[in-house]
Structures are given as C-alpha cells and as structure tokens.
Amino acid sequence: MRYFAYLEDAQGILRQATIKFDGTPTPYLLCARIRVLMPEGYFFLLVVTDRGTPVLGPRQFDKVLRTDEGIEALAKEIEKRLVFRLNDD
C-alpha cells in the first residue's frame, strides 16, 4: 500500500513524500518511517492513503512517536538507515 505524507517548512513550502509498504503497517512503523524520511526543518502535516483517505494528523503523529512502541519503531528505522549508509560507503 502507498501512503503520501505532506510536510511543511517554516516558510510554508509544502513537500510530499511517498511511502510504500507491503500490506498495512502499524501506526508506529508508519510514523517512524515518516520521521526518518522527514528533512530537517520540516513539520508533519498529514498522511493519506493512495485513495486520499486521511490516516494521521499532526496530533496523532506526535502521540504515536511518544509511546514506547513508537520509540522502538523509530529506533529500528534509524538503525536500518544507518546500516544502508554503512553498506553504501
């Protein structure tokens, strides 16, 4: 399934990121992947499915990432990114 995350920077410039999953991810995994992909200086606005159905807003995003499960999912996503970067070098 594809999800579209919308991000905004301090100047109001919007950016869209496409995130693909096999199957339906948990909210923890979805939020962690978005957070890892989010450029510095951008803020989370909204996630919608490929059919345009809203999935997460800013409040849910922050709440999910503050849970133990959200922190664990974020740590795993960061670890994956680091392994990919180490293998690329």
N, C-alpha and C positions, 0 to 999 in steps of 0.2 A: 504494500500500500504506500502511496505517496502522500506526504504532508508538505504544506507550504507554510513556512514561518516568516512573519513580517517583523522587521526590525527597524528602528529609527535612531538616528544620531541626534546630538544636541542642536544641530542646525535644522532639524526637521527633514533630513534626507531619508527616504524610505529605501529599504533593501529587502529583497525576497530571497529566501534560501529554500531549496527543495531537499527534502529528506526522504529517503526510501527505506522501507522495511519489508522483509518477508513476513507476512502475517500482520497481526495487530500488536504493536508494542505496549508495554506498560506505560503509564504516565511518567514513571520515574525514568525509564530509559529514554523516552521521547524528550523530556525536559533536559536530561543530561546531555544528549546528543546536540540539542539546540544550543545549550550553554557553551559546549566545547567549540562549536562552529561559529558562535557569535563573535564578530570582530570587536576589538576593544573600542570603547566609546559609543557603542550601540546599546539600545534598550529593547527589550522584548515587548511586542505589541499583541500578537495574535498568532495562533496556529489553526489552519483549516485543512480539511481533507481535500483530496483531489476533486471531490464533488462540491466543494465550497462550504461544507458543514463546519461550523466553529468547533474546535476541540478544547483549546485552552486560551484563557485570557491572562493578563499580567498578574492578577492576584493568585490564581491557581498555580501559575508557573513558579512564583516565589514560594508559595506554601509547599509545593511538592519538593522543591530543591532543599528546603529546610528540614525535611523529615530524615530519619536515619536511612530509610530506603533510598531517598533521593541523593543523599550524600554518598552512599555506597555506589549507586549507579554512576554518579558523576566521577568518582574516583576511578571506576573501571573504564569509563570513556577516555579520561585523561591518560590512563595507562596505555590504552590501545593506541592513542595518538603518539605517545612517546615511543612506543615500540615501532610504529610505522616510520617515524622520523629517524630513529636509530638505524633501521634497516635500509633506509634510503641513502644514508651517508655512507 
